[in-house]
Amino acid sequence: MTDNEDFEVAMEAEAAPDRANIALFGSTGAGKSTLLNAIFGAPIAKTGVGEPVTSTTELFVNEAGTLAIYDGAGVEIGEKSPFRDISQRIFRNRKGDVGALINVAWYCVNSKTDRLEVGQRKIVEEVAARGIPVVIVLTKVSVRDGVVDPAALELADAIERMKLPIVTGRPVITSAVDDEFNGVGQYGLENLLEATYRVVPEAQKVAIAAAQTVDLLIKLRYARSWIAGAVAVAGGVGATPIPIADAAVLVPAQVAMMAKIASIYGIPKDKAAKLVGSTTAVAAAGGKIAAVSLLKLVPGVGSVISAGVAATITGVLGESWRVTTERVFTGKLDLDNADQFAEIVKTFTSNVKKGTKAKSATADSDAEPSS
């Protein structure tokens, strides 16, 4: 099996984590669609000015399948029975596919309204009573030089005093669009993600980390957790020294790690497989991923692989791959550009060489007796 085939199989086995399902509620014009588009860095939902553009509850799923947004029509307090409408929406959802169950609700409130109506409070209570964690999001907040509009802070304080059943007990203050007039960028989106992570299951946390484009530190955290897991597996495999000829036993954990990291950084399967094939070919002049390949880059390795060497190889491979996929994700490198693709391969190989040499030097230093 070729490197690409190994990786493609792993990408199928390490499919996107369980999908995260977020329900958006709020009055027309509250900025629901704008908010979710900002968080996930793509026009997942339509946005409009001057009139409602979401006439019915719609389901939007991102390309990677890690995120689903239930973007409902504006819930108007003046309607005959907005509570019955919400109850019906949630009831239908709870009777459906387990994988489609709403994990958390964002209730958006336009901060410019300066109040939370009694009817809005009842909607929040209705959703929470159905077992769905609710985050109240104050939208369209004015921020200048890092200072939040005092009126928005007063509204947040007032809502907090209401003791509503919401996550953290306090609204999250946000601005989802860049304010060119005041020279202010987006604000509070990381706080919204953090509040959401508090209440969704672990699998959905990983899914949101993969889908969102706001906080690279979250992606880093999950990518490194997978690297640590693969390092532990490799160390266990190498606990009994294995011949270099049998180094392919390390491949499954390493390939699974690379596939998962590619998923977290939103790299499409076909492009990730192409990148794996090219980077490992350059690093190893062909052959299986990492194991035998990267041993050639590790100074002082003999005819067998110890636990320490197995762990070192896997850790360096994982971090080098993470750095590479992050650069692709942030747009610093384009997989469709031939010249940049060659630069990606060069960068990956350079990181592996530097990393293995540094790890080897550290190991040699640690092994020397103190004088």
SERO-4910 file (N, C-alpha, C, O; in steps of 0.05 Angstrom, whole numbers):
BEGIN
 pado doro    nc1    nc2    nc3   cac1   cac2   cac3    cc1    cc2    cc3    oc1    oc2    oc3
  Met    A     17    -24      0      0      0      0     18     25      0     37     26     15
  Thr    A     11     45    -16     27     69    -17     21     87      6      1     83     21
  Asp    A     38    108     10     33    127     31      5    140     29     -9    142     49
  Asn    A     -2    148      4    -28    160      0    -51    141      7    -70    150     20
  Glu    A    -48    116     -1    -69     97      5    -72     92     35    -94     90     45
  Asp    A    -49     90     48    -49     87     78    -64    111     90    -81    107    108
  Phe    A    -58    134     80    -70    158     92   -100    160     85   -116    168    103
  Glu    A   -107    154     61   -136    155     53   -152    136     70   -175    143     78
  Val    A   -142    112     75   -155     93     92   -158    104    120   -179    102    133
  Ala    A   -137    117    130   -138    129    157   -157    152    158   -171    155    179
  Met    A   -159    168    137   -178    190    137   -206    180    138   -223    193    151
  Glu    A   -212    157    126   -239    146    128   -244    135    156   -265    139    167
  Ala    A   -223    122    168   -226    111    194   -228    133    215   -243    131    235
  Glu    A   -212    154    211   -211    176    230   -229    199    219   -220    222    217
  Ala    A   -253    192    212   -272    211    201   -277    234    221   -269    233    244
  Ala    A   -289    255    210   -295    278    227   -309    270    253   -325    252    253
  Pro    A   -302    283    275   -314    276    300   -344    280    300   -355    293    282
  Asp    A   -358    269    320   -387    272    321   -394    301    317   -383    320    328
  Arg    A   -414    305    300   -422    332    292   -433    348    315   -448    338    332
  Ala    A   -425    374    316   -436    392    336   -460    406    324   -460    416    302
  Asn    A   -482    407    340   -507    418    330   -515    442    347   -520    440    371
  Ile    A   -516    466    335   -522    490    350   -548    502    339   -551    505    315
  Ala    A   -566    509    357   -591    522    349   -588    552    354   -579    561    375
  Leu    A   -597    568    334   -597    597    337   -625    607    341   -643    601    325
  Phe    A   -629    622    362   -655    635    367   -651    665    370   -629    674    375
  Gly    A   -672    679    367   -671    708    371   -690    722    352   -699    711    332
  Ser    A   -696    747    358   -714    763    341   -702    769    314   -677    768    311
  Thr    A   -718    775    295   -709    784    269   -690    808    272   -697    827    286
  Gly    A   -667    807    259   -648    829    260   -629    828    283   -614    846    288
  Ala    A   -630    806    298   -613    803    322   -584    796    314   -566    797    331
  Gly    A   -579    789    289   -552    784    280   -544    755    282   -520    748    285
  Lys    A   -564    737    281   -558    708    284   -540    698    262   -519    686    267
  Ser    A   -548    702    237   -533    692    214   -506    704    212   -486    691    206
  Thr    A   -504    730    217   -478    744    217   -459    732    237   -435    729    232
  Leu    A   -470    726    261   -454    715    282   -442    688    274   -418    684    277
  Leu    A   -458    670    265   -448    643    259   -429    644    235   -409    629    234
  Asn    A   -434    662    216   -415    664    193   -388    674    203   -367    665    193
  Ala    A   -388    692    222   -362    702    233   -347    681    248   -323    678    246
  Ile    A   -362    665    265   -349    644    281   -336    623    263   -314    614    269
  Phe    A   -350    615    242   -340    593    226   -327    601    199   -321    585    182
  Gly    A   -323    628    196   -307    637    174   -316    632    147   -301    631    128
  Ala    A   -342    628    143   -353    622    117   -383    630    117   -396    630    138
  Pro    A   -393    637     94   -422    645     92   -440    621     94   -454    613     75
  Ile    A   -440    608    118   -457    585    122   -486    592    120   -502    577    109
  Ala    A   -493    615    131   -521    624    131   -523    651    116   -504    666    116
  Lys    A   -546    656    105   -550    682     91   -551    704    112   -559    700    135
  Thr    A   -544    728    103   -548    752    119   -561    773    103   -560    772     78
  Gly    A   -574    792    116   -588    812    101   -591    838    117   -586    838    141
  Val    A   -599    859    104   -603    885    117   -631    895    110   -638    896     86
  Gly    A   -646    903    130   -671    916    125   -695    898    126   -718    907    130
  Glu    A   -691    872    122   -714    854    123   -704    826    131   -681    819    126
  Pro    A   -721    810    143   -713    783    150   -706    766    126   -721    767    106
  Val    A   -684    751    127   -677    735    104   -680    705    110   -676    688     92
  Thr    A   -686    698    135   -690    670    143   -720    666    148   -729    672    170
  Ser    A   -734    655    129   -763    653    131   -772    628    146   -794    628    157
  Thr    A   -755    608    147   -763    583    161   -738    573    175   -716    582    170
  Thr    A   -742    553    192   -718    540    204   -703    525    183   -714    508    169
  Glu    A   -677    531    181   -660    518    161   -637    504    174   -627    513    195
  Leu    A   -628    483    162   -604    469    172   -581    474    154   -583    469    130
  Phe    A   -559    484    165   -535    489    150   -513    471    161   -508    470    185
  Val    A   -499    457    144   -477    439    152   -452    447    137   -453    451    112
  Asn    A   -430    450    151   -406    458    137   -395    435    120   -403    412    123
  Glu    A   -376    441    103   -366    422     83   -353    397     97   -356    375     87
  Ala    A   -340    402    119   -327    379    133   -346    362    149   -339    340    158
  Gly    A   -371    371    152   -391    356    166   -387    356    197   -398    339    211
  Thr    A   -372    375    207   -366    377    235   -386    395    250   -387    395    275
  Leu    A   -400    411    235   -418    431    248   -444    433    233   -446    434    209
  Ala    A   -466    433    249   -493    438    238   -505    461    253   -504    463    278
  Ile    A   -517    480    239   -530    503    250   -560    502    244   -568    501    220
  Tyr    A   -576    502    264   -605    504    260   -612    534    263   -614    545    285
  Asp    A   -615    547    240   -619    576    239   -649    580    235   -659    578    213
  Gly    A   -663    587    257   -692    589    255   -701    617    247   -686    636    249
  Ala    A   -726    618    238   -738    644    233   -738    661    258   -738    650    280
  Gly    A   -738    687    255   -738    704    278   -761    698    296   -784    697    287
  Val    A   -756    695    322   -778    689    341   -788    716    351   -775    729    367
  Glu    A   -811    724    342   -822    750    348   -840    748    373   -858    731    374
  Ile    A   -836    766    392   -851    766    416   -881    772    411   -898    764    426
  Gly    A   -886    787    389   -914    794    383   -930    771    370   -954    774    366
  Glu    A   -917    749    363   -931    727    351   -950    715    371   -947    718    395
  Lys    A   -970    701    361   -991    689    378   -979    670    398   -985    671    422
  Ser    A   -961    653    388   -950    633    407   -921    625    399   -916    604    389
  Pro    A   -902    643    405   -874    636    398   -864    613    415   -847    598    406
  Phe    A   -875    610    439   -866    588    457   -875    561    445   -859    542    446
  Arg    A   -899    559    435   -908    535    422   -891    528    398   -884    505    393
  Asp    A   -884    549    383   -867    544    359   -840    533    367   -831    514    354
  Ile    A   -828    544    387   -802    534    396   -804    505    407   -787    488    402
  Ser    A   -825    501    423   -830    474    434   -832    453    412   -821    431    414
  Gln    A   -846    460    391   -850    442    368   -823    436    354   -817    414    347
  Arg    A   -807    458    351   -781    454    338   -764    435    354   -752    416    343
  Ile    A   -763    439    380   -746    423    397   -757    394    399   -741    375    399
  Phe    A   -783    391    400   -796    365    402   -789    349    377   -781    325    379
  Arg    A   -791    361    354   -784    347    329   -755    339    329   -748    317    320
  Asn    A   -738    357    339   -709    350    339   -704    327    358   -688    309    351
  Arg    A   -717    327    382   -712    306    401   -723    279    393   -714    258    403
  Lys    A   -741    279    374   -752    254    364   -737    243    339   -744    222    329
  Gly    A   -717    258    330   -703    251    306   -677    236    311   -674    223    332
  Asp    A   -659    238    292   -634    224    293   -617    233    316   -615    257    321
  Val    A   -605    214    331   -589    221    354   -566    240    346   -559    258    361
  Gly    A   -554    235    323   -532    251    314   -540    280    307   -522    297    303
  Ala    A   -566    285    305   -575    312    298   -586    327    322   -596    349    319
  Leu    A   -584    315    346   -595    329    370   -580    355    375   -556    357    373
  Ile    A   -596    375    382   -584    401    388   -567    399    414   -577    390    434
  Asn    A   -542    408    412   -524    406    435   -524    431    452   -521    430    476
  Val    A   -529    454    439   -529    480    454   -545    500    437   -546    498    413
  Ala    A   -557    519    451   -572    540    437   -559    567    443   -551    573    465
  Trp    A   -556    583    422   -547    611    425   -572    629    421   -584    629    400
  Tyr    A   -579    643    442   -602    662    440   -590    690    436   -578    701    455
  Cys    A   -594    701    413   -582    727    405   -600    750    413   -624    750    406
  Val    A   -588    770    425   -603    794    433   -588    818    422   -564    822    428
  Asn    A   -601    834    406   -589    858    395   -584    878    418   -603    887    431
  Ser    A   -559    884    424   -552    901    447   -564    929    444   -567    943    464
  Lys    A   -570    937    419   -581    964    415   -609    967    425   -619    990    428
  Thr    A   -622    945    432   -650    947    442   -650    955    471   -671    964    482
  Asp    A   -627    951    485   -624    960    513   -642    946    533   -646    955    555
  Arg    A   -654    923    525   -671    909    544   -675    880    536   -670    872    513
  Leu    A   -683    864    555   -691    836    550   -720    834    558   -727    835    582
  Glu    A   -738    831    538   -766    830    544   -774    806    560   -760    786    561
  Val    A   -797    808    574   -808    785    589   -811    761    571   -805    739    578
  Gly    A   -821    766    547   -825    744    528   -799    730    520   -798    706    517
  Gln    A   -778    746    518   -752    735    511   -741    717    534   -730    696    529
  Arg    A   -746    726    558   -738    710    581   -752    683    581   -740    663    587
  Lys    A   -778    684    575   -794    659    574   -783    640    553   -783    616    557
  Ile    A   -774    651    530   -763    634    509   -738    620    519   -734    596    515
  Val    A   -720    635    532   -696    624    543   -702    602    563   -690    581    563
  Glu    A   -722    607    580   -730    588    601   -742    563    588   -738    541    597
  Glu    A   -757    567    566   -770    545    552   -749    526    540   -751    502    543
  Val    A   -729    538    527   -707    522    515   -691    507    536   -686    483    533
  Ala    A   -684    521    557   -668    509    579   -684    486    592   -672    466    600
  Ala    A   -710    490    595   -727    469    608   -728    444    592   -734    422    603
  Arg    A   -721    446    566   -721    422    549   -693    408    550   -688    390    534
  Gly    A   -676    417    568   -651    403    571   -629    413    552   -608    400    549
  Ile    A   -633    436    540   -613    447    521   -599    470    534   -612    490    541
  Pro    A   -573    469    538   -558    492    550   -562    517    532   -560    515    507
  Val    A   -566    540    545   -571    564    530   -549    585    536   -543    590    559
  Val    A   -537    596    515   -519    618    518   -533    643    507   -540    644    483
  Ile    A   -536    664    523   -546    689    513   -523    705    502   -503    709    515
  Val    A   -527    714    477   -506    728    463   -516    756    457   -535    760    442
  Leu    A   -502    776    468   -508    804    461   -493    810    436   -468    809    435
  Thr    A   -508    818    415   -496    823    389   -494    852    383   -507    869    396
  Lys    A   -479    859    362   -477    886    352   -468    906    373   -477    929    374
  Val    A   -450    897    391   -440    914    412   -418    933    401   -401    924    386
  Ser    A   -419    958    408   -399    977    400   -374    975    418   -377    974    443
  Val    A   -351    973    406   -326    971    422   -306    991    409   -303    992    385
  Arg    A   -292   1006    426   -272   1025    416   -247   1023    433   -249   1026    458
  Asp    A   -225   1018    420   -199   1016    435   -201    996    458   -189   1000    479
  Gly    A   -215    974    453   -218    953    473   -238    959    495   -242    943    513
  Val    A   -251    982    494   -271    990    514   -299    985    503   -307    994    482
  Val    A   -314    969    518   -341    962    510   -361    984    517   -359    997    538
  Asp    A   -380    989    499   -401   1008    503   -413   1005    531   -424    983    537
  Pro    A   -413   1025    548   -424   1022    575   -453   1013    575   -462    999    593
  Ala    A   -469   1021    555   -497   1013    554   -499    982    551   -517    970    562
  Ala    A   -481    970    535   -481    941    532   -474    927    558   -485    907    565
  Leu    A   -454    939    572   -447    927    598   -470    929    618   -474    910    634
  Glu    A   -484    951    618   -507    954    636   -528    933    629   -540    922    648
  Leu    A   -533    929    604   -553    908    596   -543    881    605   -560    865    615
  Ala    A   -518    875    602   -507    849    611   -510    846    641   -517    824    651
  Asp    A   -505    867    656   -508    866    685   -537    861    693   -543    846    711
  Ala    A   -556    875    678   -584    872    684   -593    843    679   -609    832    695
  Ile    A   -584    831    657   -592    804    650   -580    784    671   -594    765    679
  Glu    A   -556    790    680   -544    772    700   -560    772    726   -563    751    739
  Arg    A   -571    795    733   -587    797    757   -613    783    755   -626    777    775
  Met    A   -622    776    731   -647    762    727   -645    732    735   -665    719    738
  Lys    A   -620    722    738   -616    694    747   -629    674    727   -641    655    736
  Leu    A   -626    679    702   -637    661    682   -620    636    680   -597    636    687
  Pro    A   -632    613    671   -617    588    668   -600    588    643   -605    574    624
  Ile    A   -578    605    644   -561    607    621   -532    600    629   -525    601    652
  Val    A   -516    592    609   -489    584    614   -473    608    625   -474    630    614
  Thr    A   -458    603    646   -442    623    661   -459    643    677   -448    657    693
  Gly    A   -485    643    672   -503    662    686   -502    690    676   -516    708    686
  Arg    A   -486    695    655   -482    722    644   -481    721    614   -469    702    603
  Pro    A   -492    741    600   -490    741    571   -462    744    561   -444    755    575
  Val    A   -457    735    537   -431    739    524   -433    763    506   -451    764    489
  Ile    A   -415    782    509   -416    807    493   -400    803    468   -376    794    469
  Thr    A   -412    808    444   -398    803    419   -402    826    399   -422    841    400
  Ser    A   -383    827    381   -386    843    356   -376    825    334   -352    818    333
  Ala    A   -393    817    316   -386    797    296   -374    808    270   -364    792    254
  Val    A   -375    834    267   -364    845    242   -344    866    249   -344    879    270
  Asp    A   -325    871    230   -305    891    234   -319    919    231   -334    923    213
  Asp    A   -312    936    250   -323    964    250   -301    982    238   -284    992    252
  Glu    A   -302    986    212   -282   1002    198   -282   1031    207   -262   1044    209
  Phe    A   -306   1041    213   -309   1069    221   -293   1075    247   -279   1095    249
  Asn    A   -296   1056    266   -282   1060    292   -255   1045    292   -240   1047    312
  Gly    A   -248   1032    271   -223   1017    270   -222    994    289   -200    989    300
  Val    A   -244    981    293   -246    959    313   -253    933    298   -270    932    281
  Gly    A   -239    912    306   -244    886    294   -266    871    309   -280    882    326
  Gln    A   -269    845    303   -289    829    317   -282    827    347   -259    830    355
  Tyr    A   -303    823    363   -298    823    392   -315    801    405   -339    797    398
  Gly    A   -303    787    424   -318    769    441   -324    741    430   -337    725    444
  Leu    A   -315    735    405   -322    710    393   -308    686    408   -320    665    411
  Glu    A   -284    691    417   -270    670    432   -285    664    458   -286    641    466
  Asn    A   -296    685    471   -311    680    495   -336    664    490   -344    648    507
  Leu    A   -348    668    468   -372    653    460   -365    623    456   -379    606    466
  Leu    A   -343    618    443   -334    591    439   -327    578    466   -335    554    470
  Glu    A   -314    592    484   -307    581    510   -332    574    526   -333    553    538
  Ala    A   -352    591    525   -377    585    539   -390    561    527   -402    545    542
  Thr    A   -389    558    501   -401    535    488   -387    509    495   -400    488    500
  Tyr    A   -360    510    497   -344    486    504   -351    476    531   -349    452    537
  Arg    A   -360    493    549   -366    485    576   -389    465    577   -390    449    596
  Val    A   -406    466    558   -431    451    561   -436    429    540   -456    415    542
  Val    A   -419    427    520   -423    406    500   -406    382    506   -385    384    519
  Pro    A   -414    358    498   -399    333    502   -371    335    489   -367    351    471
  Glu    A   -353    319    498   -325    320    488   -323    317    458   -308    332    445
  Ala    A   -338    299    447   -337    294    418   -345    319    403   -334    326    382
  Gln    A   -365    334    413   -374    358    400   -354    381    404   -353    398    387
  Lys    A   -340    380    426   -319    401    430   -298    399    407   -290    419    396
  Val    A   -290    374    401   -270    371    380   -282    379    353   -268    391    337
  Ala    A   -308    374    349   -321    381    324   -321    412    321   -316    422    299
  Ile    A   -328    426    342   -329    455    341   -300    466    337   -296    485    322
  Ala    A   -281    454    351   -253    462    347   -245    460    318   -231    477    307
  Ala    A   -254    439    305   -247    435    277   -261    454    259   -249    463    239
  Ala    A   -286    462    265   -302    478    248   -296    508    250   -297    522    230
  Gln    A   -290    517    274   -288    546    279   -261    557    268   -241    542    266
  Thr    A   -261    583    261   -237    595    250   -227    618    267   -209    632    259
  Val    A   -239    622    290   -233    645    306   -209    641    324   -192    658    327
  Asp    A   -207    617    337   -187    613    358   -168    590    351   -175    566    353
  Leu    A   -144    597    342   -124    577    334   -114    561    359   -106    538    356
  Leu    A   -115    573    382   -106    559    406   -122    535    412   -112    515    422
  Ile    A   -148    536    406   -165    513    410   -157    490    392   -156    467    400
  Lys    A   -152    497    366   -143    476    348   -116    465    357   -112    440    356
  Leu    A    -99    482    366    -72    473    376    -76    454    399    -62    433    400
  Arg    A    -93    460    417    -97    443    441   -106    415    433    -96    395    443
  Tyr    A   -126    413    415   -136    387    407   -116    372    390   -113    348    392
  Ala    A   -102    386    372    -82    373    355    -60    361    373    -52    338    368
  Arg    A    -51    376    392    -29    366    409    -39    343    427    -23    326    435
  Ser    A    -64    343    434    -74    320    450    -73    294    433    -67    273    444
  Trp    A    -78    296    407    -75    273    390    -46    265    386    -40    241    384
  Ile    A    -29    285    385      0    279    383      9    264    408     24    244    406
  Ala    A      0    273    431      8    261    456     -2    232    457     13    214    466
  Gly    A    -26    227    447    -36    200    447    -20    182    429    -15    159    436
  Ala    A    -13    192    405      2    176    387     30    170    397     41    148    394
  Val    A     42    190    411     69    186    423     68    164    445     86    148    446
  Ala    A     46    164    460     43    144    481     41    116    469     53     97    478
  Val    A     26    114    447     23     88    433     50     79    422     57     56    425
  Ala    A     64     98    409     90     91    397    110     82    419    125     63    415
  Gly    A    109     96    441    127     89    463    121     61    474    139     46    481
  Gly    A     95     54    474     87     28    483     96      6    464    105    -15    472
  Val    A     94     13    438    102     -7    418    132    -12    420    142    -34    416
  Gly    A    147     10    425    176      8    427    187      0    454    211      0    458
  Ala    A    169     -7    473    178    -14    499    196    -38    498    216    -40    513
  Thr    A    190    -56    480    209    -78    474    222    -71    448    209    -70    427
  Pro    A    248    -66    448    262    -56    424    255    -73    400    255    -98    401
  Ile    A    249    -59    377    241    -73    353    261    -68    331    272    -46    330
  Pro    A    266    -87    314    285    -82    292    274    -61    273    250    -57    270
  Ile    A    293    -46    261    285    -25    242    268    -37    220    249    -24    210
  Ala    A    274    -61    212    259    -73    190    230    -77    197    213    -78    179
  Asp    A    223    -78    223    196    -81    232    183    -55    241    162    -55    254
  Ala    A    195    -32    233    186     -6    242    158      1    233    146     19    243
  Ala    A    148    -14    212    122     -7    202    100    -11    223     77     -2    219
  Val    A    106    -25    245     85    -29    265     78     -2    278     56      0    291
  Leu    A     95     18    275     88     45    285     70     61    267     57     80    276
  Val    A     67     52    242     53     67    222     24     73    229     15     96    227
  Pro    A      8     53    238    -21     59    243    -26     83    261    -43    100    256
  Ala    A    -12     84    284    -16    106    303     -7    132    291    -20    153    295
  Gln    A     14    132    275     24    157    263      5    167    241      0    191    239
  Val    A     -5    149    225    -23    156    203    -50    167    215    -60    187    206
  Ala    A    -60    153    236    -85    162    249    -81    189    260    -99    206    259
  Met    A    -58    194    273    -52    221    284    -53    242    262    -65    263    266
  Met    A    -40    237    240    -38    257    219    -66    262    206    -73    284    199
  Ala    A    -81    240    204   -108    243    193   -126    260    211   -141    277    202
  Lys    A   -124    256    237   -140    271    256   -132    300    256   -149    318    257
  Ile    A   -106    306    255    -96    333    255   -106    348    230   -114    371    230
  Ala    A   -105    333    207   -115    345    182   -144    352    184   -153    373    174
  Ser    A   -160    335    198   -188    341    202   -192    365    220   -209    382    214
  Ile    A   -176    367    241   -179    390    260   -173    416    245   -186    437    251
  Tyr    A   -154    416    227   -147    441    212   -162    443    186   -156    461    169
  Gly    A   -182    426    182   -200    429    159   -187    425    132   -195    436    112
  Ile    A   -167    407    131   -154    401    105   -170    379     91   -173    357    103
  Pro    A   -180    384     67   -196    363     53   -180    337     50   -155    338     48
  Lys    A   -194    315     49   -181    289     49   -162    286     25   -139    276     28
  Asp    A   -171    294      1   -154    289    -23   -128    306    -21   -107    297    -29
  Lys    A   -131    331    -12   -107    348    -10    -88    339     12    -64    340      9
  Ala    A   -100    330     34    -83    320     56    -68    295     47    -44    292     54
  Ala    A    -81    277     33    -68    253     23    -45    260      4    -24    248      5
  Lys    A    -50    279    -13    -29    288    -32     -6    300    -17     17    294    -24
  Leu    A    -11    315      3     10    327     19     26    306     34     51    308     35
  Val    A     12    287     46     26    265     60     45    250     41     68    245     48
  Gly    A     35    243     18     51    229     -1     76    244     -9     98    232    -11
  Ser    A     74    270    -13     97    286    -22    116    291      1    141    288     -3
  Thr    A    106    297     25    124    303     47    140    279     56    164    281     61
  Thr    A    126    256     57    141    232     66    160    222     45    180    211     52
  Ala    A    153    227     20    171    218     -2    197    235      0    219    224     -4
  Val    A    194    261      5    218    278      6    234    272     31    259    270     31
  Ala    A    220    268     53    234    263     79    248    236     79    268    232     92
  Ala    A    237    217     63    248    190     65    256    178     39    265    155     39
  Ala    A    254    193     17    259    182     -9    242    157    -14    251    137    -25
  Gly    A    217    159     -5    198    136     -8    197    120     17    211    125     36
  Gly    A    179    100     17    176     82     40    153     90     57    138    109     52
  Lys    A    148     75     78    126     79     96    129    105    111    150    116    114
  Ile    A    106    115    122    106    140    137    122    137    162    120    117    176
  Ala    A    139    157    167    155    160    192    174    137    197    196    137    186
  Ala    A    166    119    213    182     96    222    210     94    209    228    108    217
  Val    A    212     77    189    238     73    175    247     99    163    270    106    164
  Ser    A    228    115    151    234    139    137    249    159    155    271    167    149
  Leu    A    236    166    177    247    187    194    271    177    211    286    194    221
  Leu    A    275    151    213    298    141    227    324    151    214    344    155    227
  Lys    A    322    155    188    345    164    173    353    192    181    376    201    177
  Leu    A    334    207    193    339    234    201    348    237    230    356    258    239
  Val    A    345    215    245    352    216    274    380    206    278    387    183    272
  Pro    A    397    224    288    425    217    292    429    194    313    415    193    333
  Gly    A    448    176    307    456    157    327    438    133    331    441    119    351
  Val    A    419    129    313    401    106    317    415     81    306    426     81    284
  Gly    A    414     60    321    426     35    312    408     18    296    393     27    279
  Ser    A    408     -8    302    392    -27    286    365    -33    298    349    -47    286
  Val    A    360    -22    321    334    -26    334    322      0    343    336     20    346
  Ile    A    296      0    347    281     24    356    272     20    384    258      1    391
  Ser    A    281     38    402    273     36    430    247     52    434    238     65    415
  Ala    A    236     50    458    212     65    464    217     95    461    200    110    450
  Gly    A    240    105    470    246    133    468    248    143    440    237    164    433
  Val    A    261    127    423    264    135    395    237    134    381    231    152    365
  Ala    A    221    114    386    194    112    374    177    136    382    163    147    365
  Ala    A    178    143    407    163    166    416    173    192    404    157    209    396
  Thr    A    200    195    402    212    219    391    203    222    362    195    244    354
  Ile    A    205    201    346    198    202    318    169    211    315    163    229    299
  Thr    A    152    198    330    123    204    328    117    232    336    101    246    323
  Gly    A    129    241    358    124    268    368    133    290    348    119    309    343
  Val    A    157    286    337    167    305    318    151    305    292    145    326    281
  Leu    A    144    282    283    127    279    259    100    294    264     91    309    247
  Gly    A     88    289    287     62    301    293     64    332    294     47    345    282
  Glu    A     84    342    308     86    372    311     93    384    284     82    406    278
  Ser    A    110    372    268    117    383    242     93    383    224     88    402    209
  Trp    A     77    362    225     53    360    209     33    381    219     19    393    203
  Arg    A     31    385    245     12    404    256     19    433    246      1    448    237
  Val    A     44    440    247     53    466    238     47    470    209     38    491    200
  Thr    A     51    449    193     46    451    164     17    454    159      9    472    143
  Thr    A      0    438    171    -29    440    166    -40    467    176    -59    478    165
  Glu    A    -29    478    198    -38    504    208    -32    526    188    -48    544    184
  Arg    A     -8    524    175     -1    544    155    -19    542    131    -26    563    118
  Val    A    -27    518    124    -47    515    102    -74    527    110    -86    541     95
  Phe    A    -82    520    134   -108    530    144   -110    560    145   -130    572    138
  Thr    A    -88    573    154    -88    603    156    -83    617    130    -82    641    129
  Gly    A    -80    602    108    -76    614     82    -48    622     76    -44    635     55
  Lys    A    -29    616     93     -2    623     88     11    605     66     30    613     53
  Leu    A     -1    582     62      8    564     42    -16    553     27    -37    547     39
  Asp    A    -14    551      0    -37    543    -16    -30    516    -29    -11    514    -45
  Leu    A    -46    496    -23    -40    469    -33    -45    468    -64    -34    449    -77
  Asp    A    -60    487    -75    -65    486   -104    -44    502   -119    -44    501   -144
  Asn    A    -26    515   -105     -5    530   -119     20    512   -119     31    505    -98
  Ala    A     30    505   -143     52    487   -146     77    496   -132     91    480   -119
  Asp    A     84    522   -135    108    532   -122    105    531    -91    124    524    -77
  Gln    A     81    539    -81     77    539    -53     76    510    -42     84    505    -20
  Phe    A     65    492    -59     64    464    -50     92    453    -46     97    439    -26
  Ala    A    110    460    -63    138    452    -60    150    464    -35    166    451    -21
  Glu    A    142    489    -28    151    502     -4    140    488     21    154    485     41
  Ile    A    116    478     19    104    463     42    120    438     47    126    432     70
  Val    A    126    424     26    142    399     29    169    405     41    178    391     59
  Lys    A    182    426     32    208    434     42    207    441     71    224    434     87
  Thr    A    186    457     78    182    465    106    178    442    125    190    440    146
  Phe    A    161    423    116    155    400    133    180    384    138    186    376    160
  Thr    A    195    379    116    220    363    119    240    377    137    253    364    153
  Ser    A    242    403    133    261    418    150    253    417    179    270    414    197
  Asn    A    227    419    185    218    417    213    224    390    225    231    388    248
  Val    A    220    369    209    226    342    219    255    339    225    263    328    246
  Lys    A    272    348    207    301    346    211    310    361    236    325    351    253
  Lys    A    301    386    238    308    402    261    297    390    287    311    389    308
  Gly    A    273    380    286    261    369    310    274    344    320    278    341    344
  Thr    A    281    326    302    293    301    310    321    306    320    330    293    339
  Lys    A    336    324    308    363    330    318    362    343    346    377    336    363
  Ala    A    342    361    349    340    373    376    332    353    397    343    353    419
  Lys    A    313    335    390    305    315    409    328    296    415    332    288    438
  Ser    A    344    289    395    366    271    399    387    284    417    398    271    435
  Ala    A    393    309    413    412    323    429    403    325    458    419    322    477
  Thr    A    377    329    462    366    330    489    368    303    502    376    302    526
  Ala    A    362    282    487    364    255    499    392    248    507    397    237    528
  Asp    A    412    256    489    440    250    495    449    265    521    463    255    537
  Ser    A    439    290    522    446    307    546    435    295    571    449    294    592
  Asp    A    410    286    570    397    275    593    410    249    602    410    242    625
  Ala    A    422    234    582    434    208    588    461    211    602    471    192    614
  Glu    A    474    235    598    501    238    610    499    241    640    482    255    650
  Pro    A    518    227    654    518    230    683    527    258    692    544    269    679
  Ser    A    515    268    713    522    295    722    550    294    735    557    274    748
  Ser    A    566    315    730    593    315    741    593    329    768    615    331    781
***
